[in-house]
Amino acid sequence: MSKFSNLFMHVSSKEQILFARNLSLMTRSGMPILESLHMMERQARSGAMKKILASVIADVENGQFLSTSLNRYEKSFGSLFINIIRIGEASGTLSENLGFLADELKKKQELRSKITGALIYPTIILLTTIALVLVLMFEVFPKILPIFKSFKVKLPLSTRILISSNEFLLKNWLALLIGFIIFVVICTLLMRIKSIRYTVQRAMIATPVVGSLIVTVHMALFARTLAVLLKSGTKIVESLDITAEIIPNLVFHKALVGATEQVKSGAPLGKYLSQFPHFFPVMFSQMVEVSESAGTLDSTLAYLSDYYESELDDATRVLVSLLEPLLMITMGGMVGFIVLSILVPIYSISNVVS
């Protein structure tokens, strides 16, 4: 299988969890790894997973390590997944590492689901508002507009604003649509430039409510990933290096690259993190520093990941509770403005007719 085709092999989080958990159970029961892989290939549901397992089986039959074969599918599995398997093969704890990996991937999936789930309701309200406004503007209002024009009645300001907005949108909708698409494309291209993306992400961290949410998410992700790697037997420098690759935010990525260099030269991790209180909270860096001295860094990081995931639950609930009334007020205001702009002239016309 070519490297180019490997880029399009998508393996979902659920498939990764099943792969790690099933392989852990089979190898722990004494089943040879090759037989376990054959059984998993027969049970695989997605075409991509079947192809990957067929390729991995061929490699293992030729004497390759499992991690070496999976390394060709790093885009599908991620460096964390492959490195934990590699450490397990080297230390003879493959089944234990796979079980631990499955548990941690499950926790990461739950973390992602919490963030996504918190945004579903506000998104539905926003889309419903937009759809309702478009129906009123382009379906209801144009049918009533000729009636307003046929009567010599002075229209209220809100109705005149609505008429002007309606006419402008009807005349220029194509240009506005093209302009919006161009704007989105330009923003997407600009965000691919690292310096611009770094500046935007740093500005978002400085934003009051959103910034604290971003920090909480990345603290949970950083602590969970580093704890998993350390518990699997990976050295601290290599663990930081892998964690830096996994962190998507460039601000945290840059800080962790610097942390890797500092730790490599013998400096404590906690002391380095304390230099960035806006990105790594004081409690976090202090607990890391104390646990380094006590030799309990992996267990402390596991505790911190649970703590920040709990904080994230609270933060998302607060954010949703703030967004819901704000969106409802906005929705009511927009719809109310349009409805009043239609009803007030109708009332004036009915008075004239009567």
Secondary structure, DSSP 8 states (H G I E B T S, - for coil): --HHHHTT----HHHHHHHHHHHHHHHHTT--HHHHHHHHHHH--SHHHHHHHHHHHHHHHTT--HHHHHGGGHHHH-HHHHHHHHHHHHHT-HHHHHHHHHHHHHHHHHHHHHHHHHHHHHHHHHHHHHHHHHHIIIIIHHHHHHHHHHS-----HHHHHHHHHHHHHHHHHHHHHHHHHHHHHHHHHHHTSHHHHHHHHHHHHHSHHHHHHHHHHHHHHHHHHHHHHHHTT--HHHHHHHHHHH---HHHHHHHHHHHHHHHTT--HHHHHTT-TTTS-HHHHHHHHHHHHHT-HHHHHHHHHHHHHHHHHHHHHHHHHHHHHHHHHHHHHHHHHHHHHHHHHHHHHHHHH-
